[in-house]
Every structure is written in C-alpha cells, then in structure tokens.
Amino acid sequence: YWLSTYYLFGTKYPDDVVNGLLKGIGTMFESTTYNATIEKGRTQGISQGIEEGEKRSLLLIGTERFGEPSAEVQSRIQALPPDRN
C-alpha cells in the first residue's frame, strides 16, 4: 500500500513534500522483487506493443493494396493471437 500511496502523492505534491512525508519508501526501488515485477511489466508491455504494431501494419499494407477492409476483417485481425515463435 505504501508504494501506491507514494505514486498517488506524486501526482499532486512536489518531490520534496512526498519524500519528506514518506521517508524510506524510496528504498523500495532497490528491492529485487520490485525490480523483477517492473521488468516483467516492461517485457509484457514491449510484447503487446509489438503485437499491436504488427496488426496495425497488416491493416495499413492491406488497405494500400486492397482498399479499406470491412469491419469484420478489421475485427478478425484484432482478434489474431500473438505470434509465439
């Protein structure tokens, strides 16, 4: 809960106020479990970004070659499962 409080305070108050009120929370960033969680989220975000980019590229290239796709085609492309090579 402290980490959530730290983040939320940061949206409203300047750094010096937040750090003064919540001394010691900064050491959370040195935690191996915290960093592992952040890295896992980063990896998932990158994968999702690549997947969305590939789908967007497919739609762009298809539109250039064949014209505007129907709503059904767009829906099917968005529903494609991620490539798991």
Number of C-alpha atoms within 10 A of each C-alpha: 5 10 13 9 12 17 11 12 17 15 10 10 11 10 12 10 12 19 16 9 12 15 10 9 15 12 8 13 12 10 11 10 11 12 13 11 12 13 12 12 12 12 12 12 12 12 14 13 12 13 17 14 12 15 17 15 12 14 19 15 11 13 12 10 9 9 11 13 13 9 9 9 12 15 11 11 15 14 10 10 9 13 8 4 3
